[in-house]
């Protein structure tokens, strides 16, 4: 059985995805689990932290707070 082709880029470069999203997807799809970032490392990424802050700001009108 032939060895699978190495995975290089999960998203097409011209698909309009941001560099941050492309990098995140690439990191999350590492075949070796120990090479993948932890949840804490993902949360610490500036683009993820900014998106989480925007998401939390939209929760202000909810009657039951979410994490």
Secondary structure, DSSP 8 states (H G I E B T S, - for coil): ---------SS-TTS---HHHHHHHHHHT-SSGGGS--HHHHHHSHHHHHHHHHHHHHGGG-SS---
